[in-house]
């Protein structure tokens, strides 16, 4: 039966032959691809990623999408030990990441400009055999901000817990306390900052101070004196545990638990008085519990939450008014929407209407336009298609899903029922499980298992792209992307005009001259399109403003 359906899909899908394995890195049935998050990044027209060839361990690799152009870039561990490069982040036109040394337990900060010669191993943040374990790398102003466990040069306590670090790209001379922004937790405990989000020129995050106040909302200007708790939301030793920080309508939104009302949506203007529980400002009829999946779309803030009479659904904050987008599963049955993703003027997500199982849905921001895109899995015994891992590529959205017959495979949608199809059946005997989808060098890269080569690096190239499109795509790159304040264009072509378009295609900003940095600090968070007119033609690139 599966072979028959596969043959029919070959006839129906014009994109089938554009998909192939890039390279069997760990030759044979063994897998080369890691399972941890942040294991790859697009940089300089190539994919920088972690892989294990079975001989060198999990190390740093690069790929231009060809077999010959997929090579090991650098090793940090000895013999077959793995350095496990992870946490990739672009800063100052380099890729920064964490990787272990020969002991396989000492993770430190590294960077590369995309070449073997350009790999930099920075001074040890934590001395001895301890691991600094850098993570949550982000950009704040002219600094690379991240978490690490530093050692001290002139302290009676030789080691700190996990704290907030700031690095401007210039090497330091020794102990990690030279680049530690603040020892928030004190006495060697870990403050474990996370959810870094820039708002109005300051960096906001969640952290624990290890003393009276537990996990709360913090703010920093990048200095020790300027790093302080904004508000003790859950007074005393209680933990508000702020998370899901996001900027919308010139305010900072997040979720937190004040110890009385449970986890709810909060808003802040950066002041103590202006940091308040949303339900106390403009409550919806009935309490909204456990909001999550916050995302900005079409000048509104969307999130999922549980309502006493509507169940777990999507809610919309427009201005200061909260409304239910749609009661997907009628009554108080949970629709359980998740995986919210914005592309080409639509909000995509997975949800269960209590009839068709967990399927692909989309919306333009109104109840009437919120509907199931396609019932991908019509199997009566197990009807969930479970669409996950959304990634935009050439105007379409690609994702992983199962139709109940062909296993978990790569799918694509243009937002219509007819335009939602399986790209191909990579593993005819089971699940290929496409994961970690990312676009680079005009290719869609992902990990998959065809049943014989193990989990390896795969690529998909849309045949609809012209040769000119491909040439321009390969010669032009935007960085950093996502960005907070500005972007640059990496290319040797002459630019005639640079335009910024919103998700509706409206031109909102024009740059007429070639400059080093294009300022977009005034734009709200969201997806934009950069229209670049060159001597060789025009191309449009996607830019995410954080």
C-alpha positions as CSV (number, residue, x, y, z in Angstrom):
1,X,0.0,0.0,0.0
2,X,2.8,2.4,0.9
3,X,4.6,1.8,-2.4
4,X,1.4,2.6,-4.3
5,X,0.9,5.8,-2.4
6,X,4.6,6.7,-2.9
7,X,4.2,6.3,-6.7
8,X,1.1,8.5,-6.7
9,X,3.0,11.1,-4.7
10,X,5.8,11.1,-7.2
11,X,3.3,11.9,-9.9
12,X,1.6,14.6,-7.9
13,X,4.6,16.4,-6.4
14,X,6.8,18.4,-8.9
15,X,9.5,19.1,-6.2
16,X,10.4,15.5,-5.5
17,X,13.8,15.4,-7.3
18,X,15.0,18.6,-5.7
19,X,15.6,16.8,-2.4
20,X,18.7,14.8,-1.6
21,X,21.2,13.8,1.1
22,X,24.1,16.3,1.2
23,X,26.6,13.8,2.4
24,X,26.7,10.5,4.4
25,X,29.1,12.1,6.9
26,X,29.1,9.0,9.3
27,X,29.2,6.5,6.5
28,X,26.8,3.6,6.6
29,X,23.8,3.2,9.0
30,X,25.4,5.3,11.8
31,X,24.1,8.8,12.3
32,X,26.2,12.0,12.2
33,X,23.7,14.7,13.2
34,X,23.4,15.8,16.9
35,X,20.1,15.9,18.8
36,X,20.7,19.0,20.9
37,X,19.3,22.4,20.0
38,X,21.3,25.3,18.4
39,X,23.5,22.9,16.5
40,X,23.7,24.8,13.2
41,X,23.6,28.3,11.8
42,X,23.7,30.0,8.3
43,X,26.7,32.2,7.9
44,X,28.7,33.6,4.9
45,X,26.7,31.6,2.3
46,X,27.4,28.3,4.1
47,X,25.9,26.2,6.9
48,X,28.1,26.0,10.0
49,X,27.0,22.9,12.0
50,X,28.0,20.1,14.4
51,X,28.5,16.6,13.0
52,X,30.1,13.3,13.9
53,X,32.0,11.4,11.1
54,X,32.6,8.4,13.4
55,X,36.3,9.1,13.6
56,X,36.7,12.6,15.0
57,X,33.7,12.8,17.3
58,X,31.0,15.5,17.3
59,X,33.0,18.5,15.8
60,X,32.6,21.7,13.8
61,X,31.6,21.3,10.1
62,X,30.6,23.5,7.2
63,X,28.6,22.9,4.0
64,X,27.8,24.8,0.8
65,X,25.2,22.1,-0.1
66,X,27.5,19.9,-2.1
67,X,29.2,16.7,-1.2
68,X,32.7,18.0,-1.8
69,X,31.9,21.3,-0.1
70,X,30.8,19.5,3.1
71,X,33.9,19.2,5.3
72,X,35.1,19.3,8.9
73,X,36.1,22.8,9.8
74,X,37.8,22.3,13.1
75,X,38.3,19.9,16.1
76,X,38.6,20.8,19.7
77,X,38.7,17.4,21.4
78,X,41.3,14.7,21.1
79,X,41.0,11.2,19.6
80,X,37.3,10.2,19.3
81,X,36.1,12.5,22.1
82,X,33.5,15.0,21.0
83,X,33.7,18.8,21.6
84,X,29.9,19.1,20.8
85,X,29.9,22.6,19.3
86,X,26.6,24.3,20.2
87,X,24.8,27.6,20.9
88,X,25.9,29.2,17.6
89,X,25.4,33.0,17.4
90,X,26.6,35.6,15.0
91,X,28.4,38.6,16.5
92,X,30.8,41.1,14.8
93,X,30.7,39.0,11.6
94,X,31.9,35.9,13.4
95,X,30.1,32.8,14.6
96,X,30.5,32.3,18.4
97,X,29.8,29.0,20.1
98,X,30.6,26.7,23.0
99,X,32.7,23.7,22.6
100,X,34.6,21.2,24.9
101,X,38.3,20.7,25.0
102,X,40.2,17.4,25.0
103,X,38.8,16.4,28.4
104,X,35.3,16.5,26.9
105,X,34.1,18.2,30.0
106,X,35.6,21.7,29.8
107,X,33.3,23.8,27.6
108,X,34.7,27.3,26.7
109,X,34.0,30.1,24.3
110,X,35.1,29.8,20.7
111,X,34.5,31.6,17.4
112,X,35.2,31.2,13.7
113,X,35.0,33.5,10.7
114,X,34.0,30.5,8.6
115,X,37.6,29.2,8.0
116,X,39.9,26.8,9.8
117,X,42.5,29.6,10.2
118,X,39.9,31.9,11.6
119,X,39.0,29.7,14.6
120,X,39.7,31.4,17.9
121,X,39.9,29.7,21.3
122,X,39.5,32.4,23.9
123,X,41.2,32.5,27.3
124,X,39.6,30.1,29.8
125,X,36.6,31.6,31.5
126,X,36.9,29.0,34.2
127,X,40.4,27.8,35.2
128,X,41.4,24.2,36.0
129,X,39.3,21.3,34.9
130,X,35.9,23.0,35.6
131,X,33.6,23.9,32.7
132,X,32.6,27.4,31.9
133,X,29.7,26.0,29.8
134,X,28.8,29.2,27.8
135,X,25.2,29.3,26.7
136,X,22.3,31.6,25.7
137,X,24.6,33.7,23.5
138,X,22.9,36.9,22.4
139,X,23.9,40.4,21.2
140,X,23.4,43.5,23.3
141,X,24.7,46.8,21.9
142,X,28.4,46.2,21.2
143,X,28.6,43.2,23.5
144,X,28.2,39.5,23.2
145,X,26.2,38.5,26.2
146,X,26.0,35.0,27.5
147,X,25.9,32.8,30.6
148,X,29.0,31.1,32.0
149,X,30.6,29.8,35.2
150,X,33.7,31.9,35.6
151,X,36.7,31.7,37.9
152,X,38.1,34.7,39.8
153,X,41.5,36.3,39.8
154,X,41.4,38.2,43.0
155,X,38.5,36.7,45.0
156,X,38.6,34.6,48.2
157,X,36.0,32.4,46.5
158,X,37.8,31.0,43.4
159,X,34.7,30.1,41.4
160,X,31.4,31.6,40.6
161,X,28.1,29.9,39.7
162,X,26.5,30.5,36.3
163,X,26.3,34.3,35.8
164,X,25.8,36.9,33.1
165,X,28.9,37.7,31.0
166,X,29.7,40.5,28.6
167,X,32.4,40.3,25.8
168,X,33.2,43.0,23.3
169,X,35.3,40.7,21.0
170,X,38.7,41.8,22.4
171,X,40.6,39.0,24.3
172,X,40.8,39.3,28.0
173,X,43.9,38.2,30.0
174,X,42.7,35.7,32.5
175,X,39.9,35.0,34.9
176,X,36.3,35.1,33.9
177,X,35.5,37.7,36.4
178,X,37.1,40.2,34.0
179,X,34.1,39.8,31.6
180,X,31.4,39.0,34.2
181,X,28.8,41.7,34.2
182,X,27.6,41.0,37.7
183,X,27.7,38.2,40.3
184,X,24.0,38.2,40.8
185,X,23.6,35.1,43.0
186,X,26.7,35.6,45.2
187,X,28.6,33.0,47.2
188,X,29.2,30.7,44.3
189,X,25.5,30.0,43.6
190,X,24.1,30.3,40.1
191,X,21.7,33.1,39.0
192,X,21.2,31.2,35.7
193,X,20.0,34.2,33.6
194,X,17.8,33.4,30.6
195,X,15.2,34.8,28.2
196,X,17.5,37.8,27.3
197,X,15.5,40.5,25.5
198,X,16.5,44.0,24.6
199,X,13.9,46.8,25.2
200,X,14.5,50.5,25.0
201,X,18.3,50.1,25.1
202,X,18.4,47.9,28.1
203,X,18.6,44.1,28.5
204,X,15.9,42.3,30.4
205,X,16.0,38.7,31.7
206,X,15.0,36.3,34.4
207,X,17.5,35.5,37.2
208,X,17.9,34.3,40.8
209,X,19.9,36.3,43.3
210,X,20.4,33.4,45.7
211,X,19.3,35.5,48.6
212,X,15.9,36.8,49.8
213,X,14.4,37.2,46.4
214,X,14.1,34.1,44.2
215,X,13.8,34.1,40.4
216,X,12.5,37.5,39.3
217,X,12.7,40.0,36.4
218,X,16.1,41.7,36.0
219,X,17.4,44.6,33.9
220,X,21.0,45.6,32.8
221,X,22.7,48.4,30.9
222,X,25.8,46.1,30.6
223,X,27.5,47.4,33.7
224,X,27.7,46.0,37.2
225,X,26.1,49.0,38.8
226,X,23.4,49.1,36.1
227,X,22.3,45.4,36.6
228,X,19.5,45.1,39.1
229,X,16.2,43.4,39.8
230,X,13.4,45.4,38.3
231,X,10.6,44.1,40.5
232,X,10.1,41.4,43.2
233,X,6.9,40.1,41.5
234,X,6.5,37.1,43.9
235,X,7.5,38.8,47.2
236,X,10.0,37.2,49.6
237,X,11.5,33.9,48.7
238,X,8.8,33.0,46.2
239,X,9.8,32.6,42.5
240,X,7.9,34.6,39.8
241,X,10.0,32.7,37.2
242,X,9.5,35.2,34.4
243,X,9.7,33.8,30.9
244,X,8.7,34.3,27.2
245,X,9.9,37.9,27.2
246,X,8.9,39.8,24.0
247,X,8.6,43.4,22.9
248,X,5.2,44.6,21.5
249,X,3.8,48.1,21.0
250,X,6.8,49.7,22.8
251,X,6.2,47.6,25.9
252,X,7.9,44.5,27.3
253,X,5.5,41.6,27.8
254,X,6.3,38.3,29.7
255,X,4.6,35.7,31.8
256,X,5.1,35.4,35.6
257,X,3.6,34.0,38.8
258,X,3.0,36.5,41.6
259,X,2.3,33.7,44.1
260,X,-1.4,34.6,44.3
261,X,-2.9,34.5,40.8
262,X,-0.8,31.8,39.2
263,X,1.1,32.3,35.9
264,X,-0.3,35.2,33.9
265,X,0.6,37.8,31.3
266,X,2.6,40.8,32.5
267,X,3.6,44.1,30.9
268,X,6.3,46.6,31.7
269,X,7.4,50.0,30.5
270,X,10.7,49.5,32.2
271,X,9.7,51.1,35.5
272,X,8.6,49.5,38.8
273,X,5.2,51.3,38.7
274,X,4.7,50.4,35.0
275,X,5.3,46.6,35.6
276,X,1.9,45.1,36.1
277,X,-0.3,42.0,35.7
278,X,-2.3,42.4,32.5
279,X,-5.4,40.8,34.0
280,X,-5.4,43.6,36.6
281,X,-5.2,46.3,33.9
282,X,-7.8,45.1,31.4
283,X,-9.1,41.6,32.3
284,X,-10.8,39.3,29.8
285,X,-14.0,37.7,31.1
286,X,-12.5,34.8,33.0
287,X,-8.9,34.3,34.0
288,X,-6.2,33.4,31.4
289,X,-3.9,30.9,33.0
290,X,-0.5,29.8,31.9
291,X,0.0,32.0,28.8
292,X,2.9,30.9,26.5
293,X,4.0,30.8,22.9
294,X,4.0,34.6,22.7
295,X,4.5,36.0,19.2
296,X,3.9,39.4,17.4
297,X,1.9,39.3,14.2
298,X,0.0,42.0,12.3
299,X,0.4,44.6,15.0
300,X,-1.0,42.4,17.7
301,X,0.5,40.1,20.4
302,X,-0.7,36.5,20.1
303,X,-0.3,33.8,22.8
304,X,-1.9,30.6,24.0
305,X,-3.6,30.3,27.4
306,X,-6.2,28.4,29.3
307,X,-9.6,30.0,29.9
308,X,-12.2,28.5,32.3
309,X,-15.0,28.3,29.6
310,X,-13.0,28.2,26.4
311,X,-10.2,25.8,27.3
312,X,-6.6,26.2,26.0
313,X,-6.8,28.4,22.9
314,X,-5.1,31.3,21.1
315,X,-5.7,34.8,22.5
316,X,-4.9,38.2,20.9
317,X,-3.8,41.4,22.5
318,X,-4.5,44.4,20.3
319,X,-3.5,47.6,22.0
320,X,-4.8,46.9,25.5
321,X,-7.7,44.6,24.6
322,X,-7.4,40.8,24.9
323,X,-9.8,38.7,22.9
324,X,-10.0,35.0,21.9
325,X,-8.9,34.5,18.3
326,X,-11.1,31.5,17.9
327,X,-12.6,28.7,20.0
328,X,-11.0,25.9,17.9
329,X,-12.3,23.1,20.0
330,X,-15.9,24.1,20.9
331,X,-16.9,24.6,24.5
332,X,-14.2,24.3,27.1
333,X,-12.4,21.4,25.3
334,X,-8.7,22.3,24.8
335,X,-7.7,23.1,21.2
336,X,-4.1,23.0,22.5
337,X,-2.6,25.3,19.8
338,X,1.2,25.3,19.6
339,X,4.2,25.9,17.4
340,X,3.0,29.4,16.4
341,X,4.9,30.6,13.3
342,X,4.5,33.7,11.1
343,X,5.1,33.6,7.3
344,X,3.9,35.7,4.4
345,X,1.1,37.5,6.3
346,X,-0.3,34.4,8.0
347,X,0.0,32.9,11.5
348,X,0.6,29.1,11.2
349,X,0.2,26.7,14.1
350,X,-0.8,23.2,15.1
351,X,-4.1,22.5,16.9
352,X,-6.8,19.9,17.6
353,X,-10.4,20.8,16.9
354,X,-11.5,17.6,18.8
355,X,-12.7,16.2,15.4
356,X,-9.7,15.9,13.1
357,X,-6.8,15.5,15.5
358,X,-3.7,17.7,15.7
359,X,-3.5,19.3,12.3
360,X,-2.1,22.4,10.5
361,X,-4.0,25.6,11.0
362,X,-3.5,29.2,9.9
363,X,-5.0,32.7,10.5
364,X,-4.7,36.2,9.2
365,X,-5.7,37.5,12.7
366,X,-9.5,37.2,12.6
367,X,-11.8,34.4,13.8
368,X,-13.4,34.1,10.3
369,X,-10.0,33.5,8.7
370,X,-8.8,31.1,11.3
371,X,-9.2,27.6,9.9
372,X,-7.6,24.2,9.4
373,X,-5.3,24.4,6.3
374,X,-5.5,20.7,5.6
375,X,-6.5,17.5,7.4
376,X,-3.2,15.8,6.6
377,X,-3.8,12.6,8.6
378,X,-7.2,11.1,8.0
379,X,-6.5,7.8,9.7
380,X,-9.4,7.0,12.0
381,X,-7.3,5.2,14.6
382,X,-4.5,7.7,14.9
383,X,-5.6,11.0,13.3
384,X,-2.8,13.4,14.4
385,X,-0.4,14.7,11.8
386,X,1.5,16.6,14.4
387,X,3.0,19.4,12.2
388,X,6.2,20.8,13.9
389,X,9.5,22.5,13.0
390,X,8.1,25.3,10.7
391,X,10.6,27.1,8.5
392,X,10.0,29.5,5.6
393,X,11.8,29.0,2.3
394,X,11.0,30.8,-0.9
395,X,7.6,32.0,0.2
396,X,6.4,28.6,1.4
397,X,6.4,27.0,4.9
398,X,8.1,23.6,5.3
399,X,7.5,21.4,8.3
400,X,7.5,17.8,9.6
401,X,4.3,15.8,9.7
402,X,2.7,12.4,9.1
403,X,-0.2,11.5,6.9
404,X,-0.7,8.2,8.8
405,X,0.6,6.1,5.9
406,X,4.0,7.5,4.9
407,X,5.5,8.1,8.4
408,X,6.9,11.4,9.6
409,X,8.2,13.2,6.5
410,X,8.9,16.7,5.1
411,X,5.8,18.7,4.1
412,X,5.3,22.1,2.5
413,X,2.4,24.5,2.4
414,X,1.5,27.7,0.6
415,X,-1.4,28.3,3.0
416,X,-4.0,26.4,0.8
417,X,-5.4,22.9,1.0
418,X,-4.2,22.0,-2.5
419,X,-0.8,23.6,-1.9
420,X,-0.1,21.5,1.2
421,X,1.7,18.4,0.1
422,X,4.4,15.9,1.2
423,X,7.7,16.9,-0.4
424,X,8.8,13.3,-0.7
425,X,8.9,10.0,1.2
426,X,12.5,10.0,2.3
427,X,12.2,6.8,4.3
428,X,9.9,4.4,2.5
429,X,10.1,1.9,5.4
430,X,9.4,4.2,8.3
431,X,9.8,7.8,9.6
432,X,12.5,10.0,8.2
433,X,11.8,12.6,11.0
434,X,13.0,15.8,9.4
435,X,14.3,18.2,12.1
436,X,16.4,21.4,12.6
437,X,15.2,23.0,9.3
438,X,17.2,26.0,8.3
439,X,17.7,28.0,5.1
440,X,21.3,28.8,3.9
441,X,22.8,29.5,0.5
442,X,19.3,29.4,-1.1
443,X,18.9,25.8,0.1
444,X,16.7,24.3,2.8
445,X,18.9,22.1,5.1
446,X,17.6,19.6,7.6
447,X,18.4,16.4,9.4
448,X,16.7,13.2,8.3
449,X,17.0,9.4,8.2
450,X,16.3,7.5,5.0
451,X,16.4,4.2,6.7
452,X,19.9,3.2,5.5
453,X,22.3,6.1,6.1
454,X,21.2,7.0,9.6
455,X,20.4,10.6,10.6
456,X,22.4,12.8,8.1
457,X,22.3,16.3,6.6
458,X,19.8,16.7,3.8
459,X,18.9,19.6,1.5
460,X,16.0,20.7,-0.6
461,X,16.2,23.2,-3.5
462,X,13.1,24.7,-4.9
463,X,13.2,24.2,-8.8
464,X,11.0,27.3,-9.2
465,X,14.0,29.5,-8.4
466,X,15.7,30.9,-11.6
467,X,19.4,30.8,-12.3
468,X,19.6,34.5,-11.7
469,X,17.8,34.2,-8.4
470,X,20.3,31.5,-7.3
471,X,23.3,33.7,-8.4
472,X,22.0,36.7,-6.5
473,X,21.0,34.6,-3.5
474,X,24.5,33.1,-3.3
475,X,26.1,36.5,-3.6
476,X,24.0,38.4,-1.0
477,X,23.7,37.8,2.7
478,X,22.1,39.8,5.6
479,X,23.6,39.8,9.0
480,X,22.9,39.8,11.9
481,X,19.6,38.1,11.3
482,X,17.6,38.2,13.6
483,X,18.6,41.8,14.5
484,X,17.8,44.3,17.2
485,X,19.1,47.6,15.7
486,X,20.7,47.3,12.3
487,X,21.7,44.9,9.5
488,X,24.5,44.8,7.0
489,X,24.6,43.3,3.6
490,X,27.5,41.0,2.7
491,X,28.1,41.2,-1.1
492,X,30.6,42.4,-3.7
493,X,27.7,43.7,-5.9
494,X,26.8,47.4,-6.3
495,X,23.5,48.3,-4.7
496,X,21.2,50.8,-6.3
497,X,18.4,50.8,-3.8
498,X,17.5,49.1,-0.5
499,X,13.9,49.0,0.6
500,X,12.3,47.6,3.8
501,X,8.8,46.1,3.3
502,X,6.3,45.0,6.0
503,X,4.5,41.6,5.8
504,X,1.8,43.2,3.7
505,X,4.3,44.2,1.0
506,X,4.1,47.9,1.9
507,X,7.4,49.9,1.6
508,X,8.1,51.5,5.0
509,X,11.8,52.4,4.7
510,X,14.2,53.2,1.9
511,X,18.0,53.4,1.9
512,X,19.4,55.1,-1.2
513,X,23.1,54.8,-0.5
514,X,25.6,52.1,0.2
515,X,26.3,52.2,3.9
516,X,27.9,49.8,6.3
517,X,24.9,49.4,8.6
518,X,21.2,49.9,7.8
519,X,19.4,51.1,10.9
520,X,16.0,49.5,11.7
521,X,15.9,50.3,15.4
522,X,12.7,52.3,14.9
523,X,10.8,49.2,13.6
524,X,8.7,47.1,15.8
525,X,9.5,43.4,16.4
526,X,8.4,41.1,13.6
527,X,9.1,39.9,10.1
528,X,10.2,42.2,7.3
529,X,11.4,41.8,3.7
530,X,14.5,43.6,2.4
531,X,14.2,44.4,-1.3
532,X,17.7,44.8,-2.7
533,X,18.2,46.3,-6.2
534,X,21.6,45.5,-7.7
535,X,23.4,45.9,-11.0
536,X,22.5,42.2,-11.6
537,X,18.8,42.4,-10.8
538,X,16.6,42.4,-7.7
539,X,16.2,40.1,-4.8
540,X,14.2,40.0,-1.6
541,X,15.6,38.7,1.6
542,X,13.7,38.0,4.9
543,X,14.8,39.9,8.0
544,X,13.5,39.3,11.6
545,X,13.5,42.3,13.9
546,X,13.7,41.3,17.5
